[in-house]
């Protein structure tokens, strides 16, 4: 079985050594350097998630990915999530098919409904249309991936009649995934439309998501689809020791969850809950290379998944800390996971 390992970022605003936030511009330049270094460290995939906030200043990840593509030659590049509900599927397809051209066929896209909803008011969308927007736009995106002229009609954008959408891809469709955070209807939708499944597990026991992997496989069979991969996206941080990783990550994790809790409905983490989440049964991959590798291997087996993307970084962590994370993940964690799974 072939396993692949990625790194995801939301462009978390870096801090300097004294804790002072860096500019948005410097944070974005740092993400480019991190993506280039990820290839050098042996990482398979580098993803950037769309966000529109002061602490995640990353509204145009595809532009940043194109900069990384120009300086790399092997690593796959894509969105850690594109909020399709508040975007135009035609433009998303065009941007990522352009990235695919620039990178020589290394682009991917992960589509999401929008668990972070700041893009809806920003672009004039009504949250009351949350489900309909994603259903229609995901269906159109699946049609666009097939190549050739597209005919489509719906309520959420203007119809298309035998429309040629450019640029054409050189060698078939680029990989596309649907990110799912706990909604079984979204799992079935991914199978029905022929998208791979990315499980976004940011809290609680990852083992509970095994039911979604199983549902996905049953739905693929029902819809007559060939087997498609299941991936896992989860937060974490790798340092030389468990103690160092937790000391660097915990105050940043506490602060960001407290900040987004009112909108997202999250419980404010305590040191006790953090210890549980970073332990063997929780969703945070925080620790030494050996600790993180063991947890990744265990959960890939439990979930029937063949892809793991570590969502690295938090607002306030330094660029040096993130580069160390990337180095340890690529040079130590990934080889150890492959060994454990062999």
C-alpha positions in Angstrom: 0.0 0.0 0.0 1.3 3.5 -0.9 1.0 6.2 1.8 1.5 9.9 1.2 2.3 12.6 3.8 1.6 16.3 3.6 1.9 19.5 5.5 -1.0 22.1 5.6 -0.9 25.7 6.7 -3.6 28.4 7.0 -0.9 31.1 6.8 -0.9 31.4 10.6 0.5 34.8 11.4 4.1 34.3 12.6 5.5 35.9 15.8 9.1 37.1 16.3 11.3 35.8 19.1 9.8 38.3 21.5 6.2 37.4 20.6 5.5 40.4 18.4 3.4 39.6 15.4 5.1 39.8 12.0 3.4 41.6 9.1 0.9 39.7 6.9 3.3 40.2 4.0 6.3 38.6 5.9 4.1 35.7 7.0 3.1 35.0 3.4 6.8 35.2 2.3 7.6 32.8 5.1 5.0 30.3 3.8 6.7 30.3 0.4 10.0 29.5 2.1 8.3 26.8 4.2 6.8 25.2 1.1 10.1 25.1 -0.7 11.8 23.6 2.4 9.1 21.0 2.7 10.2 19.5 -0.7 13.8 19.5 0.5 12.7 17.7 3.7 11.0 14.9 1.7 7.4 15.9 2.2 4.9 14.6 -0.5 2.3 17.4 -0.4 2.1 21.1 0.7 -1.3 22.6 1.2 -2.6 26.1 2.0 -6.0 26.6 3.4 -8.2 29.6 2.5 -8.9 32.1 5.4 -9.7 35.8 5.6 -8.7 36.9 9.1 -6.1 39.0 10.8 -4.5 35.9 12.3 -4.9 33.6 9.2 -4.1 36.2 6.4 -4.3 33.7 3.5 -7.1 34.6 1.1 -5.3 33.7 -2.1 -3.4 30.5 -1.4 -3.3 29.5 -5.1 -1.1 32.6 -5.7 1.3 31.5 -2.9 1.3 27.9 -4.2 2.3 29.2 -7.7 5.3 30.9 -6.1 6.3 27.7 -4.5 5.7 25.8 -7.7 8.2 28.0 -9.5 10.9 27.0 -6.9 10.2 23.3 -6.6 10.0 20.3 -8.9 8.5 17.3 -7.2 6.3 18.2 -4.2 2.5 18.2 -4.9 0.8 21.5 -4.2 -2.8 22.3 -3.4 -5.5 23.8 -1.2 -5.8 22.6 2.4 -9.3 23.8 1.9 -11.0 26.0 -0.7 -14.3 27.4 0.6 -16.2 26.5 -2.6 -19.6 27.7 -1.2 -18.4 31.3 -1.3 -16.4 31.1 -4.5 -17.2 30.5 -8.2 -16.4 26.9 -9.2 -15.4 28.0 -12.7 -12.8 30.4 -11.3 -11.6 27.8 -8.7 -11.1 25.3 -11.6 -9.3 27.9 -13.7 -7.0 28.9 -10.8 -6.0 25.3 -10.0 -5.7 24.2 -13.6 -3.4 27.1 -14.0 -1.4 26.0 -11.0 -1.4 22.5 -12.5 0.2 24.0 -15.7 2.8 26.0 -13.8 3.8 23.1 -11.6 3.9 20.5 -14.4 0.9 18.5 -13.1 1.4 18.7 -9.4 -1.8 20.5 -8.4 -4.6 19.2 -6.1 -7.7 20.8 -4.5 -9.5 20.1 -1.3 -13.0 21.6 -1.3 -15.0 22.5 1.8 -18.4 23.9 2.7 -16.8 26.4 5.1 -16.4 25.5 8.8 -14.9 29.0 9.1 -17.6 31.2 7.7 -15.8 34.6 7.4 -15.9 34.4 3.6 -19.7 34.4 3.4 -20.4 38.0 4.5 -17.2 39.1 2.8 -18.4 38.0 -0.6 -22.1 38.6 0.0 -23.4 35.1 0.6 -26.2 34.2 3.0 -25.5 31.5 5.5 -29.1 30.4 5.1 -28.0 29.0 1.7 -25.0 27.1 3.2 -26.1 23.6 2.1 -27.5 24.5 -1.3 -24.5 26.6 -2.2 -22.1 23.7 -1.7 -24.3 21.0 -3.2 -24.7 23.0 -6.5 -21.1 24.2 -6.7 -19.6 20.8 -5.9 -21.7 19.3 -8.6 -20.6 21.9 -11.1 -16.9 21.4 -10.1 -17.2 17.7 -10.7 -18.5 18.4 -14.2 -15.6 20.8 -14.9 -13.0 18.2 -13.9 -14.3 15.9 -16.6 -12.9 18.3 -19.3 -14.6 19.3 -22.5 -17.6 21.7 -22.9 -19.8 22.0 -19.8 -23.6 22.5 -19.7 -25.0 23.2 -16.3 -28.0 25.0 -14.7 -28.8 25.9 -11.1 -29.8 28.6 -8.7 -26.5 29.8 -7.3 -24.8 31.1 -10.4 -25.5 31.8 -14.1 -26.1 28.7 -16.3 -23.4 27.3 -18.7 -24.3 26.1 -22.2 -21.7 24.0 -24.0 -19.1 26.2 -22.4 -15.4 25.6 -23.0 -13.5 26.4 -19.7 -9.7 27.0 -20.0 -7.0 26.2 -19.4 -7.3 22.6 -20.3 -5.3 20.1 -18.3 -2.6 18.2 -20.1 -3.2 14.7 -18.7 -6.6 14.4 -17.3 -8.2 15.9 -14.1 -6.0 16.9 -11.1 -6.9 15.2 -7.8 -9.8 16.7 -6.0 -11.0 15.9 -2.5 -13.9 17.0 -0.3 -13.0 17.9 3.3 -15.4 16.5 5.9 -15.5 17.4 9.6 -18.2 15.1 10.8 -21.2 15.2 8.4 -22.2 11.8 6.9 -24.2 13.5 4.1 -20.9 15.2 3.0 -19.2 11.7 2.9 -22.0 10.4 0.7 -21.8 13.5 -1.5 -18.0 13.0 -2.0 -18.6 9.4 -3.2 -21.6 10.3 -5.4 -19.6 13.1 -7.2 -16.4 11.1 -7.4 -14.2 13.1 -5.0 -11.6 11.6 -2.7 -12.4 12.0 1.1 -10.3 14.1 3.5 -11.3 13.7 7.1 -10.6 17.0 9.0 -10.2 15.8 12.6 -9.3 18.6 14.9 -10.6 17.3 18.3 -11.9 14.2 20.0 -11.0 10.6 19.2 -9.9 10.0 15.6 -11.2 6.4 15.9 -14.8 7.7 15.7 -14.2 8.7 12.1 -13.7 5.1 11.1 -17.4 4.9 10.5 -17.1 7.7 7.9 -14.3 5.8 6.0 -16.5 2.7 5.9 -19.5 4.7 4.8 -17.4 6.3 2.0 -16.4 2.8 0.7 -20.0 1.6 0.8 -21.2 4.7 -1.0 -18.6 4.3 -3.7 -19.8 0.8 -4.3 -23.4 2.0 -4.4 -22.7 4.7 -7.0 -20.5 2.4 -9.1 -17.4 4.4 -8.5 -13.9 2.9 -8.4 -12.0 2.9 -5.1 -10.8 6.4 -4.0 -8.4 7.4 -1.2 -9.2 8.6 2.3 -7.0 11.1 3.9 -6.6 12.7 7.4 -6.0 16.3 8.2 -5.1 17.1 11.8 -3.2 19.8 13.8 0.1 19.2 15.4 3.6 20.3 16.1 6.9 18.4 16.1 9.9 19.4 18.2 12.9 17.5 19.6 11.0 16.3 22.7 7.4 15.9 23.8 7.9 18.5 26.5 9.3 21.1 24.1 6.6 20.5 21.5 3.8 20.9 24.1 5.4 24.0 25.7 5.6 25.7 22.3 2.2 24.7 21.1 -0.1 24.8 24.1 -0.3 28.6 24.8 -0.9 29.3 21.1 -3.5 26.5 20.8 -5.3 27.9 23.9 -5.3 31.4 22.6 -6.6 30.6 19.0 -9.3 28.2 20.2 -10.5 30.8 22.7 -10.6 33.4 19.9 -12.7 31.3 17.5 -14.8 29.5 20.1 -17.8 31.9 20.0 -18.2 31.5 16.3 -17.3 27.8 16.0 -19.0 26.6 19.2 -15.7 25.1 20.6 -15.1 24.5 24.3 -12.2 26.5 25.7 -9.3 24.1 26.2 -7.8 23.5 29.6 -4.4 22.0 30.3 -6.1 18.8 31.2 -8.1 18.6 27.9 -4.9 19.5 26.0 -3.0 16.6 27.7 -5.8 14.3 26.6 -5.8 15.6 23.0 -2.1 15.2 22.7 -2.2 11.7 24.3 -2.7 8.4 22.4 -6.5 8.8 21.9 -6.8 12.5 21.0 -6.6 14.4 17.8 -3.5 16.6 18.3 -0.2 15.3 16.9 2.1 17.2 19.3 5.4 15.7 20.4 8.8 14.3 19.5 9.2 12.6 16.1 8.7 9.1 17.6 5.6 10.2 19.5 4.0 11.8 16.4 5.0 9.0 14.1 3.5 6.3 16.3 0.2 8.2 16.5 0.0 8.8 12.8 0.6 5.1 12.0 -2.0 4.0 14.5 -4.7 6.3 13.2 -4.0 5.6 9.5 -4.6 1.9 10.2 -7.7 2.6 12.3 -9.3 4.8 9.7 -8.3 2.9 6.6 -6.6 6.0 5.3 -3.5 6.3 3.0 -2.8 10.0 3.3 -1.9 12.1 6.4 -1.6 15.9 6.3 -0.2 17.6 9.4 -1.7 21.0 9.9 1.3 22.8 11.3 1.8 26.2 12.8 -0.3 28.5 14.9 -0.5 32.3 15.2 2.4 33.4 17.3 4.8 30.6 16.6 8.1 31.7 15.0 9.2 30.9 11.5 12.2 29.1 13.0 10.0 26.9 15.0 7.9 26.1 11.9 11.1 25.3 9.9 12.2 22.9 12.6 8.8 21.3 12.6 9.1 20.8 8.8 12.6 19.4 9.1 11.7 16.8 11.8 8.4 15.9 10.1 10.1 15.2 6.7 13.4 13.7 7.9 12.2 11.7 10.9 8.4 11.4 11.2 7.6 10.3 7.7 10.3 7.7 7.4 9.3 6.3 10.8 5.6 6.1 9.9 6.5 4.3 6.7 8.6 1.8 8.7 5.8 1.3 11.2 3.3 0.6 8.4 5.5 -1.7 6.4 
